[in-house]
């Protein structure tokens, strides 16, 4: 009989993490991080060097001690080293370098044959050296590795130390303990644990996936970074594993000190700060704090003092340096002098401390000068107080005050423009400086503008030269000329009044008096009546116009040529009589009558006829007394009478009678 069975093989076993859960690296001396290159893989292995050394033997090529030392250096892959262990049969103590980063560094120096010494966290110092001479091999093979010897090719070390020196060619091959030369026979064992940084085991292949954290080749910061991985085999069995990547900062700060001078305060004390002595200290990460061994100083500390500056970084690493702190209690001596300064074309003037220093001295030398005001503009014209401060190298400060008188000697730039103005209804035109100004400028400020003439009348019609004077805040002046064209654009007011005229001849022309009676009320804003040109059309009349009302047109023109007109009437009458006044004549002695300059009763060109009614007429001799002259004037059947008296007076005395003497008929003269 037989039977068949199906056997199903299953894998239910999850991977096992066999690597370290804490991987330690060290920050570089220039950055606050470590360049980590994590490796991962299944399983680990040990690369072992273990040889027995006899007390008085030499080991050269051909011996297992020498050849295996060379072989292990050739075989080792420093990138896969996770741990280094060193031990001796002469002691139960095993030295373990469990820091992955340091272990890789020592392994690299061991393989390359380069000098390196690194302190581990447990206090042990691991060293690789190549300076030990050998008589049986090349320098490359003369590589030594020791713990706590702190040097290479040395006979001796700490009581807890171990040395591997199998290629020296004599009996100073090393060993455990204080003596590394001619040591007692013992077996020396050096184990390099190799494998991936992140190692795991499984009966099948495992896939590693980063769940959280940083990538294998990232820069890891100082501190602890947790990387979480998923380790899963081909059957889906998995575990979640945390690996801590620790980056330590063991680099001490670079501390830089500087000497300084400090002043003694007014209170007789002064306090120093760490920053005053820091000359630029730095750290690959960051400086956490600084402190001094002495902060406070009094007059008793005058002179040099040694002060220690301590600098600690964020990881607690500390470095120190010393500075010389000199206490200076004497301030500078300073006196000022007054100065004058001119504003430039841009309206600015700048002064410097040395301008106002009269004398300055200090026991330690003057470090700096400063002014509270060094720049002046147009608003500062005149005297200004400035304070000069002088500091010595200790920080003592003295001050003095100087008067800086600011002047402006730059005249404005006067810019004019020509303008036209018109007289107003009152015959006046007035201008102001802004009308002439065409952008006058000054580096400071123009405070006033004046004109040589600002008011114009009809006397100024036409072109006038006007001077604009510009003054700035400094009292400087400039001027320019402009042409002001004065115009009258307002027409006169023509006012007409009707008049009557009397013809006493066959023609009549309007007189100035007639014209004034007609247009005398006319006016103009600029021209007086006397300066108006008045034309009346018609202005002449004859006998044919007697009795008529004649319309006339009046044209009034001012001095600027503006014209206006009005219309009125002239009433024409016949002059039937002349208004002749009485004539009075006084005769001299002995005269009793006289002829007279007989007035013209009617013009020869008159339109009327004339008949004498009474009197002596033009040819008569007028006696003393009053003679009435009367004439009849006739025109167009109209009559009128013209009368006047001729009054003649005489200077002759009134007649008198002389007395007649008595007549004596007796012929005797009366007694």
C-alpha positions as CSV (number, residue, x, y, z in Angstrom):
1,X,0.0,0.0,0.0
2,X,1.1,3.5,-0.5
3,X,-0.3,6.9,-0.2
4,X,0.7,10.4,-1.2
5,X,0.7,13.5,0.9
6,X,1.2,17.1,0.1
7,X,3.6,18.8,2.4
8,X,3.3,22.5,2.6
9,X,6.3,24.3,4.0
10,X,5.5,27.7,5.5
11,X,7.7,30.3,7.0
12,X,6.1,32.1,9.9
13,X,9.3,33.3,11.5
14,X,9.8,37.0,11.4
15,X,13.3,38.4,10.9
16,X,15.5,39.0,13.9
17,X,17.4,42.3,14.4
18,X,21.0,41.4,15.4
19,X,22.6,44.8,14.9
20,X,23.2,47.6,17.4
21,X,20.2,49.6,18.6
22,X,22.4,52.6,19.2
23,X,25.0,53.7,16.7
24,X,27.3,56.5,17.8
25,X,29.1,59.0,15.6
26,X,31.0,62.2,16.2
27,X,30.4,65.6,14.8
28,X,33.1,67.1,12.6
29,X,35.2,69.9,13.8
30,X,33.6,72.3,11.3
31,X,29.9,71.4,11.4
32,X,27.4,70.6,14.0
33,X,26.6,67.2,12.4
34,X,28.1,64.0,11.2
35,X,28.2,62.7,7.7
36,X,26.8,59.2,8.3
37,X,26.9,56.4,5.8
38,X,24.7,53.6,7.2
39,X,25.0,50.1,5.8
40,X,22.4,47.3,6.1
41,X,22.5,43.6,5.6
42,X,21.9,40.2,7.0
43,X,24.3,38.6,9.6
44,X,27.6,39.7,11.0
45,X,31.1,38.2,11.2
46,X,34.3,38.6,13.1
47,X,37.7,39.2,11.6
48,X,40.1,37.9,14.3
49,X,43.8,38.3,14.8
50,X,45.1,36.1,17.7
51,X,48.7,35.2,18.1
52,X,51.0,34.1,20.9
53,X,54.1,36.2,21.5
54,X,57.1,34.8,23.4
55,X,59.0,37.1,25.7
56,X,62.4,37.1,23.9
57,X,61.4,36.4,20.3
58,X,61.6,38.6,17.3
59,X,58.9,38.5,14.6
60,X,59.5,39.3,10.9
61,X,58.0,38.3,7.6
62,X,57.5,34.5,7.5
63,X,56.2,34.3,11.1
64,X,52.4,33.9,11.6
65,X,52.5,36.9,14.0
66,X,53.8,39.1,11.3
67,X,52.1,37.6,8.2
68,X,48.6,37.5,9.8
69,X,49.0,41.1,10.9
70,X,49.6,42.1,7.3
71,X,46.7,39.8,6.1
72,X,44.1,41.2,8.5
73,X,45.0,44.8,7.4
74,X,44.5,43.8,3.8
75,X,41.2,42.0,4.5
76,X,39.5,44.5,6.7
77,X,36.8,46.8,5.1
78,X,36.6,49.8,7.4
79,X,33.1,50.7,6.3
80,X,31.8,47.4,7.7
81,X,33.5,47.6,11.1
82,X,30.9,47.9,13.9
83,X,33.2,47.2,16.9
84,X,36.8,46.5,17.8
85,X,37.8,44.3,20.8
86,X,41.4,44.0,22.1
87,X,42.4,41.5,24.8
88,X,45.4,39.6,26.2
89,X,45.8,36.2,27.9
90,X,47.7,38.1,30.5
91,X,44.6,39.9,31.7
92,X,40.9,39.2,32.0
93,X,40.2,42.8,30.8
94,X,38.9,43.3,27.3
95,X,39.0,46.7,25.7
96,X,36.0,47.4,23.6
97,X,35.5,50.3,21.1
98,X,31.8,50.1,20.8
99,X,31.4,53.5,19.0
100,X,30.7,52.6,15.4
101,X,32.0,56.0,14.1
102,X,35.2,55.8,16.0
103,X,35.6,52.1,15.2
104,X,35.4,52.8,11.5
105,X,38.0,55.6,11.9
106,X,40.5,53.4,13.7
107,X,39.9,50.6,11.2
108,X,40.5,53.0,8.3
109,X,43.8,54.3,9.8
110,X,44.8,50.7,10.6
111,X,44.2,49.6,7.0
112,X,45.8,52.7,5.4
113,X,48.8,53.0,7.8
114,X,48.1,56.5,9.0
115,X,48.5,58.1,12.4
116,X,45.3,58.5,14.5
117,X,44.4,58.8,18.1
118,X,40.7,59.0,19.3
119,X,39.2,59.1,22.8
120,X,36.2,56.8,23.4
121,X,33.3,57.6,25.7
122,X,34.5,55.1,28.2
123,X,37.8,57.0,28.6
124,X,40.0,54.7,26.7
125,X,42.2,56.2,24.0
126,X,42.7,54.1,20.9
127,X,45.8,54.9,18.8
128,X,47.2,53.8,15.4
129,X,50.8,54.8,14.7
130,X,53.4,54.3,11.9
131,X,56.5,56.0,13.3
132,X,58.2,52.9,14.8
133,X,61.3,51.8,12.9
134,X,61.7,48.2,11.9
135,X,64.5,46.1,10.6
136,X,62.6,43.5,8.8
137,X,59.7,45.2,6.9
138,X,58.7,48.2,5.0
139,X,57.2,51.2,6.8
140,X,53.8,50.2,5.6
141,X,53.9,47.0,7.6
142,X,55.2,48.7,10.7
143,X,51.7,49.6,11.9
144,X,51.0,49.6,15.6
145,X,47.7,49.7,17.4
146,X,47.4,50.4,21.1
147,X,44.9,51.4,23.8
148,X,45.8,53.9,26.5
149,X,49.5,54.1,25.6
150,X,48.8,57.6,24.1
151,X,51.9,57.3,21.8
152,X,53.5,54.8,19.5
153,X,56.8,53.0,19.6
154,X,57.0,53.6,23.3
155,X,58.1,51.3,26.1
156,X,55.4,51.7,28.6
157,X,51.8,52.8,29.0
158,X,49.0,52.9,31.5
159,X,48.6,50.0,33.9
160,X,45.4,49.2,32.0
161,X,46.7,49.2,28.4
162,X,47.5,46.9,25.6
163,X,49.8,47.2,22.5
164,X,50.0,45.3,19.2
165,X,53.4,45.8,17.6
166,X,54.1,42.5,15.8
167,X,56.2,44.0,12.9
168,X,58.9,45.8,14.8
169,X,61.5,43.1,14.3
170,X,62.6,42.7,17.9
171,X,61.1,41.6,21.3
172,X,59.4,45.0,21.9
173,X,56.2,43.6,20.3
174,X,53.9,45.0,23.0
175,X,51.5,43.2,25.3
176,X,49.2,44.1,28.2
177,X,50.1,46.4,31.1
178,X,52.7,49.0,31.7
179,X,55.6,47.4,29.9
180,X,55.3,47.1,26.1
181,X,59.0,46.2,25.7
182,X,60.1,42.7,26.5
183,X,56.8,41.7,28.0
184,X,56.0,38.3,29.4
185,X,54.8,35.6,27.0
186,X,51.0,36.1,26.2
187,X,48.4,35.6,23.5
188,X,47.2,38.9,22.0
189,X,43.7,38.9,20.4
190,X,42.3,41.8,18.2
191,X,38.7,41.2,16.9
192,X,37.0,43.4,14.3
193,X,33.2,42.8,14.3
194,X,32.1,43.5,10.8
195,X,28.8,43.6,9.1
196,X,26.2,46.1,8.2
197,X,25.4,49.0,10.6
198,X,21.9,47.7,10.6
199,X,22.1,43.9,10.7
200,X,19.4,41.4,10.8
201,X,18.9,37.6,10.3
202,X,16.3,35.5,8.7
203,X,16.0,32.1,7.0
204,X,14.8,34.0,3.9
205,X,15.8,37.3,2.3
206,X,14.8,40.4,4.1
207,X,13.7,43.8,2.7
208,X,14.4,46.9,4.8
209,X,12.2,50.0,4.5
210,X,12.7,53.3,6.3
211,X,9.4,54.2,8.0
212,X,10.7,57.5,9.6
213,X,13.9,59.2,10.3
214,X,16.8,60.1,8.0
215,X,18.3,58.4,5.0
216,X,21.4,56.3,5.2
217,X,23.8,59.0,3.8
218,X,22.3,62.1,5.3
219,X,24.0,64.6,7.6
220,X,22.8,63.6,11.1
221,X,22.6,66.5,13.6
222,X,24.2,66.5,17.0
223,X,21.8,64.6,19.3
224,X,19.9,61.4,18.9
225,X,17.9,60.7,15.7
226,X,15.5,57.7,15.8
227,X,15.3,55.8,12.5
228,X,12.3,53.4,12.3
229,X,12.7,50.5,9.9
230,X,10.3,47.8,8.6
231,X,12.2,44.5,8.2
232,X,10.1,42.1,6.1
233,X,11.0,38.7,4.7
234,X,9.7,37.1,1.5
235,X,6.8,35.5,3.3
236,X,5.5,38.8,4.6
237,X,6.8,38.2,8.1
238,X,8.1,41.5,9.5
239,X,9.2,43.5,12.5
240,X,9.4,47.2,13.2
241,X,12.8,48.1,14.6
242,X,14.0,51.4,16.0
243,X,17.7,52.3,15.6
244,X,19.1,55.3,17.4
245,X,21.8,57.2,15.6
246,X,23.6,59.3,18.2
247,X,25.9,62.1,17.1
248,X,28.1,63.5,19.9
249,X,29.9,66.8,19.8
250,X,33.3,66.5,21.5
251,X,34.9,69.3,19.7
252,X,35.8,72.1,22.1
253,X,35.1,75.7,21.2
254,X,37.9,77.7,19.7
255,X,38.3,80.5,22.2
256,X,40.0,83.7,21.1
257,X,40.8,86.4,23.6
258,X,41.8,90.0,23.1
259,X,43.3,92.5,25.5
260,X,41.4,95.6,26.3
261,X,41.4,98.9,28.1
262,X,38.5,99.8,30.4
263,X,37.7,103.1,32.1
264,X,37.0,103.7,35.7
265,X,33.4,104.8,36.1
266,X,32.3,108.0,37.9
267,X,31.3,105.8,40.8
268,X,34.8,104.6,41.2
269,X,34.0,101.1,39.8
270,X,33.6,99.5,36.5
271,X,32.2,96.2,35.3
272,X,33.6,94.1,32.5
273,X,31.5,91.7,30.3
274,X,32.7,88.6,28.6
275,X,32.0,90.0,25.1
276,X,34.6,92.7,25.8
277,X,37.3,90.1,25.9
278,X,35.9,87.8,23.2
279,X,38.0,88.1,20.1
280,X,35.7,86.0,17.9
281,X,35.5,82.7,19.6
282,X,33.6,80.1,17.7
283,X,32.4,76.5,17.8
284,X,31.5,73.8,15.2
285,X,28.0,73.9,16.8
286,X,27.2,77.0,18.8
287,X,28.5,78.8,21.8
288,X,26.2,78.5,24.8
289,X,27.7,80.8,27.3
290,X,30.8,82.8,28.2
291,X,32.1,83.9,31.6
292,X,35.0,85.6,33.2
293,X,36.9,84.8,36.4
294,X,36.7,88.5,37.3
295,X,34.1,91.1,36.4
296,X,34.3,94.0,38.8
297,X,37.2,96.5,39.1
298,X,38.0,99.4,41.3
299,X,40.7,102.0,41.5
300,X,42.9,99.4,43.3
301,X,43.0,97.5,40.0
302,X,44.5,100.4,38.0
303,X,46.9,99.0,35.5
304,X,47.1,95.6,33.8
305,X,45.0,92.6,35.1
306,X,44.9,89.0,33.8
307,X,41.4,87.8,33.3
308,X,40.4,84.3,32.1
309,X,37.6,83.9,29.5
310,X,35.8,80.6,29.5
311,X,33.6,79.5,26.6
312,X,31.2,76.6,26.7
313,X,29.3,75.2,23.8
314,X,25.9,73.6,23.7
315,X,27.4,70.1,24.4
316,X,29.2,71.3,27.5
317,X,32.7,71.4,26.0
318,X,34.8,74.2,27.5
319,X,37.8,76.1,26.4
320,X,39.6,79.0,28.1
321,X,42.0,81.8,27.3
322,X,43.4,84.8,29.1
323,X,43.4,88.5,28.3
324,X,45.2,91.5,29.8
325,X,42.6,94.0,31.0
326,X,44.2,97.4,31.7
327,X,42.1,99.8,33.9
328,X,42.6,103.4,32.8
329,X,41.1,106.0,35.3
330,X,42.3,109.1,33.5
331,X,40.0,110.8,30.9
332,X,41.3,112.7,27.9
333,X,42.0,116.4,28.2
334,X,40.3,118.4,25.4
335,X,39.6,122.1,24.5
336,X,37.6,123.4,21.6
337,X,37.8,126.4,19.4
338,X,35.0,128.3,17.6
339,X,34.9,128.1,13.8
340,X,33.0,129.5,10.8
341,X,31.8,127.5,7.8
342,X,30.2,128.4,4.5
343,X,27.3,126.6,3.0
344,X,28.1,125.1,-0.4
345,X,26.3,125.4,-3.6
346,X,24.0,122.6,-2.5
347,X,23.1,124.4,0.7
348,X,25.1,121.9,2.9
349,X,28.3,122.3,4.9
350,X,30.0,119.4,6.7
351,X,32.6,119.7,9.4
352,X,34.9,117.1,11.1
353,X,36.0,116.8,14.7
354,X,39.5,118.0,13.9
355,X,38.1,121.4,12.8
356,X,37.0,122.3,16.3
357,X,39.9,120.7,18.3
358,X,42.2,123.2,19.9
359,X,44.1,120.8,22.1
360,X,43.6,117.0,22.9
361,X,45.7,114.6,24.8
362,X,45.4,111.3,26.9
363,X,47.8,109.2,28.8
364,X,46.9,106.0,26.8
365,X,46.2,107.8,23.5
366,X,43.0,109.0,21.9
367,X,40.9,106.4,20.2
368,X,38.2,108.4,18.6
369,X,36.6,111.8,18.1
370,X,33.0,112.5,17.4
371,X,30.6,115.5,17.0
372,X,27.0,115.5,18.0
373,X,26.3,117.7,14.9
374,X,28.5,117.6,11.8
375,X,26.2,118.6,9.0
376,X,24.6,122.0,8.6
377,X,22.0,123.3,6.2
378,X,20.2,126.5,5.5
379,X,18.1,126.2,8.7
380,X,21.4,126.5,10.7
381,X,22.5,129.9,9.4
382,X,24.0,131.8,12.3
383,X,25.7,130.4,15.5
384,X,25.3,126.8,16.5
385,X,26.7,124.9,19.5
386,X,28.3,121.5,18.8
387,X,29.6,119.1,21.3
388,X,32.9,117.3,20.6
389,X,33.4,114.0,22.4
390,X,36.8,112.4,22.7
391,X,37.3,108.8,23.8
392,X,40.5,107.1,24.8
393,X,41.3,103.5,24.3
394,X,39.9,102.6,27.7
395,X,36.6,104.2,26.9
396,X,37.0,107.3,29.1
397,X,35.2,110.2,27.4
398,X,35.7,114.0,27.7
399,X,33.6,116.7,25.9
400,X,33.8,120.3,25.1
401,X,31.5,122.8,23.3
402,X,32.4,124.9,20.2
403,X,30.4,127.5,18.4
404,X,30.1,126.9,14.6
405,X,28.8,130.0,12.8
406,X,27.2,129.1,9.5
407,X,27.2,131.6,6.7
408,X,25.6,131.6,3.3
409,X,27.6,133.7,0.8
410,X,26.0,132.3,-2.4
411,X,23.6,134.8,-4.0
412,X,20.3,133.6,-5.4
413,X,19.8,133.3,-9.1
414,X,17.2,135.8,-10.2
415,X,15.2,134.7,-13.3
416,X,12.7,137.2,-14.9
417,X,10.1,137.0,-17.5
418,X,8.4,139.7,-19.6
419,X,4.7,140.3,-19.0
420,X,1.8,142.3,-20.3
421,X,-0.7,144.0,-18.1
422,X,-3.8,146.0,-18.8
423,X,-5.1,149.0,-16.9
424,X,-8.2,148.4,-14.9
425,X,-11.4,150.5,-14.8
426,X,-9.7,152.9,-12.5
427,X,-6.8,153.3,-14.9
428,X,-4.3,151.4,-12.8
429,X,-2.5,148.2,-13.2
430,X,-0.6,146.6,-10.3
431,X,1.8,143.7,-10.4
432,X,3.6,141.7,-7.8
433,X,7.0,139.9,-7.8
434,X,5.5,136.5,-8.6
435,X,4.3,137.8,-11.9
436,X,7.8,138.8,-13.0
437,X,9.6,135.8,-11.3
438,X,10.3,133.0,-13.7
439,X,11.7,130.4,-11.2
440,X,14.4,132.3,-9.3
441,X,16.3,129.9,-7.1
442,X,18.6,129.8,-4.1
443,X,20.5,126.9,-2.5
444,X,18.8,127.9,0.8
445,X,15.6,129.8,0.7
446,X,14.4,133.0,-1.0
447,X,12.8,135.2,1.7
448,X,11.8,138.3,-0.3
449,X,11.2,139.6,-3.7
450,X,10.9,143.3,-4.6
451,X,10.1,145.2,-7.7
452,X,11.4,148.6,-8.8
453,X,7.9,149.5,-9.9
454,X,4.7,147.7,-9.1
455,X,2.0,150.2,-10.1
456,X,1.3,151.6,-13.6
457,X,-1.1,154.3,-15.0
458,X,-1.8,155.8,-18.4
459,X,1.5,157.6,-18.1
460,X,3.2,154.2,-18.4
461,X,1.4,152.9,-21.5
462,X,3.8,150.9,-23.6
463,X,7.0,149.1,-22.6
464,X,8.5,149.6,-19.1
465,X,11.7,148.2,-17.7
466,X,11.2,146.7,-14.2
467,X,13.9,145.3,-11.9
468,X,13.2,142.2,-9.7
469,X,15.4,142.0,-6.7
470,X,15.6,138.6,-4.9
471,X,17.0,138.2,-1.3
472,X,17.8,134.9,0.4
473,X,17.9,133.9,4.0
474,X,21.6,134.8,4.2
475,X,20.9,138.4,3.0
476,X,22.4,137.8,-0.4
477,X,20.7,139.6,-3.3
478,X,20.4,139.2,-7.0
479,X,18.4,141.0,-9.6
480,X,17.2,140.8,-13.2
481,X,15.2,143.0,-15.5
482,X,11.9,142.4,-17.3
483,X,9.8,144.3,-19.8
484,X,6.3,145.1,-18.6
485,X,4.0,146.0,-21.5
486,X,1.2,148.2,-20.1
487,X,-1.9,148.2,-22.2
488,X,-5.3,150.0,-22.0
489,X,-8.0,147.8,-23.4
490,X,-11.0,149.5,-21.9
491,X,-12.9,151.9,-24.3
492,X,-13.9,155.3,-23.0
493,X,-17.4,156.1,-22.0
494,X,-18.9,158.4,-24.6
495,X,-21.6,160.6,-23.0
496,X,-23.6,163.0,-25.2
497,X,-25.6,166.1,-24.3
498,X,-27.8,168.1,-26.9
499,X,-27.0,171.8,-27.3
500,X,-28.4,174.9,-29.1
501,X,-26.4,177.2,-31.3
502,X,-27.2,180.6,-32.8
503,X,-26.0,181.6,-36.2
504,X,-24.9,185.1,-36.5
505,X,-23.3,184.6,-39.9
506,X,-23.8,182.3,-42.9
507,X,-21.7,179.5,-41.3
508,X,-21.0,178.1,-37.8
509,X,-18.3,175.7,-36.6
510,X,-18.6,174.0,-33.3
511,X,-16.2,175.6,-30.8
512,X,-14.2,173.8,-28.1
513,X,-16.8,175.1,-25.7
514,X,-19.6,173.7,-27.8
515,X,-17.7,170.3,-28.0
516,X,-17.3,170.3,-24.2
517,X,-21.0,171.1,-23.8
518,X,-21.8,168.1,-26.0
519,X,-19.2,165.5,-24.9
520,X,-17.8,167.0,-21.7
521,X,-19.3,164.2,-19.6
522,X,-17.4,161.5,-21.5
523,X,-14.7,159.7,-19.4
524,X,-12.0,157.1,-19.7
525,X,-10.3,154.8,-17.2
526,X,-6.9,156.1,-18.2
527,X,-7.1,159.3,-20.2
528,X,-8.3,162.6,-18.9
529,X,-10.8,164.6,-20.9
530,X,-8.1,166.8,-22.2
531,X,-6.3,163.8,-23.6
532,X,-9.4,162.4,-25.3
533,X,-9.8,162.8,-29.0
534,X,-13.4,163.9,-29.7
535,X,-14.8,164.1,-33.1
536,X,-18.3,165.3,-33.9
537,X,-20.0,164.8,-37.2
538,X,-21.2,167.1,-38.5
539,X,-19.5,170.0,-36.8
540,X,-20.3,172.8,-39.2
541,X,-23.7,174.5,-39.8
542,X,-25.0,177.3,-42.1
543,X,-28.0,179.4,-42.6
544,X,-29.9,176.5,-44.2
545,X,-29.8,174.8,-40.8
546,X,-31.5,177.6,-38.9
547,X,-34.6,176.2,-37.2
548,X,-33.5,172.6,-37.7
549,X,-32.6,169.9,-35.1
550,X,-29.4,168.3,-36.5
551,X,-28.4,164.8,-35.3
552,X,-24.7,164.5,-34.7
553,X,-22.4,161.5,-34.0
554,X,-19.8,161.9,-31.3
555,X,-16.6,159.7,-31.4
556,X,-14.5,159.6,-28.3
557,X,-10.9,158.0,-28.6
558,X,-8.5,157.5,-25.7
559,X,-4.7,157.6,-25.8
560,X,-4.5,153.8,-26.3
561,X,-6.8,154.1,-29.4
562,X,-9.9,152.6,-27.8
563,X,-13.0,154.3,-29.2
564,X,-16.6,154.6,-28.3
565,X,-19.5,156.7,-29.8
566,X,-22.8,158.3,-28.9
567,X,-25.4,160.3,-30.7
568,X,-27.1,163.6,-29.8
569,X,-28.9,166.7,-31.3
570,X,-27.7,170.2,-32.1
571,X,-30.5,172.8,-32.2
572,X,-29.7,175.6,-34.7
573,X,-31.1,179.1,-34.1
574,X,-30.8,182.4,-35.7
575,X,-28.7,185.0,-33.8
576,X,-31.0,188.0,-34.3
577,X,-29.1,190.2,-31.9
578,X,-25.7,190.4,-30.4
579,X,-25.7,191.0,-26.8
580,X,-23.9,194.3,-26.7
581,X,-23.2,195.9,-23.3
582,X,-23.4,199.6,-22.6
583,X,-20.3,201.5,-23.5
584,X,-18.8,204.0,-21.0
585,X,-16.2,206.6,-22.0
586,X,-14.5,209.2,-19.9
587,X,-13.3,212.3,-21.8
588,X,-10.2,214.3,-20.9
589,X,-10.2,218.0,-19.9
590,X,-11.4,220.4,-22.5
591,X,-13.4,217.7,-24.4
592,X,-17.1,217.6,-24.7
593,X,-17.8,214.9,-27.3
594,X,-16.1,211.9,-28.9
595,X,-16.3,209.2,-31.5
596,X,-16.4,205.6,-30.4
597,X,-15.3,202.1,-31.6
598,X,-18.7,201.2,-32.7
599,X,-19.5,197.5,-32.0
600,X,-20.5,195.2,-34.8
601,X,-24.2,194.8,-34.4
602,X,-24.5,192.3,-37.1
603,X,-21.8,190.3,-39.0
604,X,-21.4,191.3,-42.6
605,X,-21.9,187.6,-43.4
606,X,-25.1,187.5,-41.4
607,X,-28.2,186.1,-42.9
608,X,-30.2,189.1,-41.4
609,X,-30.7,192.8,-42.4
610,X,-30.1,195.7,-40.0
611,X,-32.0,199.1,-39.7
612,X,-31.1,201.9,-37.1
613,X,-34.0,203.0,-35.2
614,X,-32.4,205.6,-32.8
615,X,-29.0,207.0,-32.0
616,X,-26.0,208.5,-33.8
617,X,-24.6,205.4,-35.4
618,X,-21.1,204.4,-36.1
619,X,-20.1,207.8,-37.5
620,X,-21.6,209.9,-34.8
621,X,-19.9,212.1,-32.2
622,X,-21.3,211.3,-28.8
623,X,-21.6,214.2,-26.4
624,X,-21.1,214.2,-22.7
625,X,-24.1,212.4,-21.3
626,X,-26.0,209.2,-22.3
627,X,-27.0,208.4,-25.9
628,X,-29.3,205.4,-26.6
629,X,-28.4,203.4,-29.7
630,X,-31.2,201.1,-31.1
631,X,-31.2,198.8,-34.2
632,X,-33.8,196.5,-35.8
633,X,-32.6,193.1,-37.0
634,X,-34.8,191.1,-39.4
635,X,-34.4,187.6,-40.7
636,X,-37.0,185.4,-42.3
637,X,-39.8,187.8,-41.3
638,X,-38.6,187.7,-37.7
639,X,-37.6,191.0,-36.0
640,X,-35.6,191.8,-33.0
641,X,-34.1,194.9,-31.5
642,X,-30.5,195.4,-30.3
643,X,-30.0,198.4,-27.9
644,X,-27.2,199.7,-25.9
645,X,-26.2,203.1,-24.4
646,X,-23.1,205.2,-24.9
647,X,-22.3,207.0,-21.7
648,X,-19.8,209.8,-22.0
649,X,-18.4,211.5,-19.0
650,X,-16.0,214.5,-18.8
651,X,-13.2,215.4,-16.5
652,X,-14.0,219.2,-16.8
653,X,-14.8,220.9,-13.4
654,X,-18.3,222.3,-12.7
655,X,-18.7,225.9,-13.8
656,X,-18.0,228.5,-11.0
657,X,-18.7,232.3,-10.6
658,X,-15.8,234.5,-9.5
659,X,-16.8,237.0,-6.8
660,X,-17.1,240.7,-8.1
661,X,-15.5,243.4,-5.9
662,X,-17.6,246.2,-4.6
663,X,-17.5,249.3,-6.8
664,X,-17.1,252.7,-5.2
665,X,-18.6,255.2,-7.3
666,X,-16.8,257.8,-5.5
667,X,-13.6,256.7,-7.0
668,X,-12.1,255.7,-3.7
669,X,-10.5,252.4,-3.2
670,X,-12.4,250.6,-0.6
671,X,-10.6,250.0,2.6
